[in-house]
């Protein structure tokens, strides 16, 4: 849980520092999936021969495709959008908008599994949406809750079209992929899928879908034929944010499997708070009043949503 929170906090500044914004986003995401598969494989093998044999017993490609195929495609798309968002927003804005995953997950869990929301949780989701608007500058205390175009244009590291919109799209897709993945690791075959095995399946299908998409488009084929290929604009340090995000993917699968969405929510909150505290230290930026209020609202809405589930009927 703590490691996951640290990953959420560290990812945006690491990505902006060590990844060139001109680097191929699909290439970055594909390498991340490969690294994630390698990490998951090492952890899976460390579980022991008996566990490995038990998990692989009865495994088939068709069952794997049914369980992980669609989530893998969604995660691959989310990964491309997320890297675009990382590089065009500041740390707190990114993690604030990232919290809308909760709203997206609530929607998809209701549509796919009939999971209800309590009145308090609905209020919490409304507060969460309000906090996202504060982060992206559409609402402002100084502007009496009116749109402040100048603040949006001058906010450091933040672009609405290239940063905020990809973040929101990634969060929406994350909700759907997360609902499908949680169902897989907890319910598949009656006992659920091993999180390491499931992470490898997701990584494999995501990599394949990304590779196909690169060959299927003119820009994708052009990027592959250029000098350096998908590694154009990379440096030896570029692997750092990719490996950190890959590790975060493995940790997320573990949290989904053994701790559940509630404890993962607390990790998200801790990561957001850590981001706010460290941003001024690492990047030399002070937090605006709107950002501070939005942080408080994100924490409040997350607490309410996690603490007041629907009453049993």
VEXMINU-681635 format. One record per residue (C-alpha): residue number from 1; x, z, y. Coordinates in steps of 0.25 Angstrom, whole numbers, plus 2048, in hexadecimal, padded with zeros to 3 digits. Layout:
BEGIN
PT|NUM|X|Z|Y
...
REM end
This chain:
BEGIN
PT|1|800|800|800
PT|2|80B|804|80A
PT|3|813|7F8|806
PT|4|807|7EF|809
PT|5|805|7F5|816
PT|6|814|7F3|81A
PT|7|812|7E4|815
PT|8|806|7E2|81F
PT|9|80E|7E8|82A
PT|10|81B|7E1|828
PT|11|816|7D3|825
PT|12|813|7CD|832
PT|13|820|7D0|839
PT|14|828|7CC|82D
PT|15|821|7BF|82C
PT|16|823|7BC|83B
PT|17|831|7C0|83B
PT|18|836|7B9|82E
PT|19|82D|7AD|82D
PT|20|82D|7A1|836
PT|21|820|79D|83B
PT|22|823|78F|838
PT|23|825|792|829
PT|24|81B|78C|81F
PT|25|810|796|81D
PT|26|80C|790|80F
PT|27|81A|791|80B
PT|28|81C|79F|80F
PT|29|80F|7A3|808
PT|30|813|79C|7FB
PT|31|821|7A3|7FB
PT|32|81A|7B0|7FE
PT|33|811|7AE|7F2
PT|34|81D|7AB|7E9
PT|35|824|7B7|7EE
PT|36|817|7BF|7EB
PT|37|817|7BA|7DD
PT|38|825|7BE|7DB
PT|39|822|7CC|7DF
PT|40|816|7CD|7D7
PT|41|81C|7C8|7CB
PT|42|828|7D2|7CC
PT|43|81E|7DD|7CE
PT|44|815|7D8|7C2
PT|45|821|7D7|7B9
PT|46|825|7E6|7BD
PT|47|817|7EB|7B7
PT|48|81D|7E9|7A9
PT|49|81A|7E0|79D
PT|50|80E|7E7|799
PT|51|807|7E5|7A6
PT|52|80C|7D7|7A8
PT|53|807|7D3|79A
PT|54|7F9|7DA|79C
PT|55|7F7|7D3|7A9
PT|56|7FB|7C5|7A4
PT|57|7F2|7C6|797
PT|58|7E7|7BC|799
PT|59|7EC|7B7|7A6
PT|60|7E9|7A8|7A8
PT|61|7EB|79E|7B3
PT|62|7DC|79B|7B4
PT|63|7D9|7AA|7B6
PT|64|7E4|7AB|7C0
PT|65|7DF|7A0|7C8
PT|66|7D1|7A6|7C8
PT|67|7D6|7B3|7CD
PT|68|7E1|7B0|7D7
PT|69|7E0|7A1|7DA
PT|70|7D6|7A2|7E6
PT|71|7DC|7AF|7EC
PT|72|7EA|7A8|7EB
PT|73|7E5|79C|7F3
PT|74|7DF|7A6|7FD
PT|75|7EC|7AF|7FE
PT|76|7F5|7A2|800
PT|77|7EC|79E|80C
PT|78|7EC|7AC|811
PT|79|7FB|7AD|810
PT|80|7FD|7A0|819
PT|81|7F4|7A5|823
PT|82|7FA|7B3|823
PT|83|808|7AE|826
PT|84|803|7A6|831
PT|85|7FC|7B2|836
PT|86|808|7BB|835
PT|87|811|7B2|83D
PT|88|807|7B0|849
PT|89|802|7BE|84B
PT|90|808|7CB|84E
PT|91|809|7D6|843
PT|92|7FD|7DF|847
PT|93|7F4|7D3|84A
PT|94|7F7|7CD|83D
PT|95|7F4|7DA|835
PT|96|7E8|7DD|83D
PT|97|7E2|7CF|83A
PT|98|7E6|7D1|82C
PT|99|7DC|7DD|82B
PT|100|7D1|7D3|82B
PT|101|7D4|7D2|81D
PT|102|7CB|7DE|81B
PT|103|7BF|7D7|821
PT|104|7C2|7CA|819
PT|105|7C3|7D2|80C
PT|106|7B6|7D9|80E
PT|107|7AF|7CC|810
PT|108|7B5|7C5|804
PT|109|7B3|7D2|7FB
PT|110|7A4|7D2|7FF
PT|111|7A2|7C3|7FD
PT|112|7AA|7C3|7F0
PT|113|7A8|7D0|7EA
PT|114|79C|7D6|7F1
PT|115|7A4|7E2|7F7
PT|116|79C|7E8|802
PT|117|7A0|7EE|80F
PT|118|79B|7FB|815
PT|119|796|7FC|823
PT|120|7A3|804|827
PT|121|7AB|7F9|821
PT|122|7A3|7EE|828
PT|123|7A6|7F5|835
PT|124|7B5|7F6|831
PT|125|7B6|7E7|82F
PT|126|7B0|7E5|83D
PT|127|7BA|7EE|843
PT|128|7C5|7E6|83B
PT|129|7C0|7D9|841
PT|130|7C0|7DF|84F
PT|131|7CF|7E4|84D
PT|132|7D3|7D5|848
PT|133|7CD|7D0|855
PT|134|7D5|7DA|85D
PT|135|7E2|7D6|856
PT|136|7E0|7C7|859
PT|137|7DC|7C9|867
PT|138|7CE|7C4|867
PT|139|7C9|7D2|86C
PT|140|7D1|7DB|875
PT|141|7CF|7E9|87C
PT|142|7D6|7E4|888
PT|143|7CD|7D8|889
PT|144|7C0|7E0|887
PT|145|7BE|7DA|879
PT|146|7C0|7CC|87E
PT|147|7C9|7C1|879
PT|148|7D6|7C2|880
PT|149|7DD|7B4|87E
PT|150|7EA|7B8|885
PT|151|7EC|7C3|87C
PT|152|7EA|7BA|870
PT|153|7F3|7B0|875
PT|154|7FF|7B9|879
PT|155|7FE|7C3|86D
PT|156|80C|7C3|867
PT|157|80E|7BB|85A
PT|158|7FF|7B9|859
PT|159|7F8|7AB|858
PT|160|7E9|7AA|856
PT|161|7E9|79D|84F
PT|162|7F5|79F|847
PT|163|7F5|7AE|845
PT|164|7E8|7B4|847
PT|165|7DF|7AA|840
PT|166|7E8|7A9|834
PT|167|7E8|7B8|832
PT|168|7D9|7B8|832
PT|169|7D8|7AD|829
PT|170|7E2|7B3|81F
PT|171|7DA|7C0|820
PT|172|7CD|7B9|81C
PT|173|7D4|7B2|810
PT|174|7DA|7BF|80C
PT|175|7CD|7C6|80B
PT|176|7C8|7BC|801
PT|177|7D5|7BB|7F9
PT|178|7D6|7CA|7F9
PT|179|7C8|7CC|7F3
PT|180|7CB|7C2|7E8
PT|181|7D9|7C8|7E5
PT|182|7D4|7D6|7E5
PT|183|7C9|7D2|7DB
PT|184|7D4|7CC|7D3
PT|185|7DE|7D7|7D2
PT|186|7D3|7E2|7D0
PT|187|7C8|7DB|7C7
PT|188|7CF|7CF|7C0
PT|189|7CD|7D0|7B1
PT|190|7C6|7DE|7B2
PT|191|7D3|7E5|7B6
PT|192|7D8|7DC|7C1
PT|193|7E5|7D4|7C2
PT|194|7F3|7DA|7C3
PT|195|7F6|7D9|7D2
PT|196|804|7D3|7D0
PT|197|7FF|7C9|7C7
PT|198|7F4|7C5|7D0
PT|199|7FE|7C4|7DC
PT|200|806|7BA|7D4
PT|201|7FA|7B2|7D1
PT|202|7F6|7B2|7DF
PT|203|804|7AE|7E3
PT|204|805|7A3|7D9
PT|205|7F8|79C|7DD
PT|206|7FA|79E|7EC
PT|207|808|798|7EB
PT|208|802|78C|7E3
PT|209|7F7|78A|7EE
PT|210|800|78B|7F9
PT|211|80A|780|7F3
PT|212|7FE|777|7F0
PT|213|7F9|778|7FE
PT|214|807|775|804
PT|215|808|768|7FB
PT|216|7FA|764|7FF
PT|217|7FB|764|80E
PT|218|804|75A|816
PT|219|80A|766|81E
PT|220|80D|76D|811
PT|221|814|762|80B
PT|222|81C|760|818
PT|223|820|76E|818
PT|224|825|76D|80A
PT|225|82D|761|80D
PT|226|834|766|819
PT|227|842|76C|819
PT|228|841|77A|814
PT|229|833|778|80E
PT|230|82A|784|80F
PT|231|836|78C|812
PT|232|838|785|820
PT|233|83A|790|82B
PT|234|83D|79B|821
PT|235|849|7A4|822
PT|236|84F|7AE|817
PT|237|846|7B9|81D
PT|238|839|7B1|81C
PT|239|837|7B7|80E
PT|240|836|7C5|814
PT|241|827|7C4|819
PT|242|823|7BB|80D
PT|243|828|7C6|803
PT|244|822|7D1|80B
PT|245|814|7CA|80B
PT|246|816|7C6|7FC
PT|247|818|7D5|7F9
PT|248|80C|7D8|801
PT|249|804|7CF|7F8
PT|250|808|7D6|7EC
PT|251|805|7E4|7F2
PT|252|7F7|7DF|7F6
PT|253|7F4|7DB|7E8
PT|254|7F8|7E9|7E3
PT|255|7F0|7F0|7EE
PT|256|7E4|7E8|7EA
PT|257|7E6|7EB|7DC
PT|258|7E9|7FA|7DC
PT|259|7E5|800|7EA
PT|260|7D9|7F7|7EE
PT|261|7D5|7F1|7FB
PT|262|7D3|7FF|802
PT|263|7E2|803|801
PT|264|7E6|7F5|804
PT|265|7DE|7F7|811
PT|266|7E6|803|814
PT|267|7F3|7FB|812
PT|268|7EE|7F1|81C
PT|269|7EB|7FC|826
PT|270|7F9|802|825
PT|271|7FF|7F5|826
PT|272|7F8|7F2|833
PT|273|7FC|7FF|839
PT|274|80A|7FD|835
PT|275|80A|7F0|83B
PT|276|805|7F5|849
PT|277|80F|800|849
PT|278|81B|7F7|845
PT|279|818|7EB|84E
PT|280|81D|7F0|85B
PT|281|82A|7F5|854
PT|282|82D|7E8|84C
PT|283|828|7DD|856
PT|284|829|7E5|863
PT|285|81A|7E3|866
PT|286|810|7ED|86B
PT|287|802|7EE|866
PT|288|7F6|7EA|870
PT|289|7EA|7F4|872
PT|290|7E2|7EA|86A
PT|291|7EB|7E9|85E
PT|292|7EC|7F9|85E
PT|293|7DD|7F9|85E
PT|294|7DC|7EF|853
PT|295|7E5|7F6|84A
PT|296|7DD|803|84C
PT|297|7D0|7FB|848
PT|298|7D7|7F4|83C
PT|299|7DB|802|837
PT|300|7CD|808|83A
PT|301|7C5|7FC|834
PT|302|7CE|7FC|827
PT|303|7CC|80B|826
PT|304|7BD|80A|827
PT|305|7BC|7FE|81D
PT|306|7C5|805|813
PT|307|7BE|813|814
PT|308|7AF|810|814
PT|309|7AC|806|809
PT|310|79D|803|805
PT|311|795|80E|7FF
PT|312|791|80C|7F0
PT|313|783|808|7EF
REM end
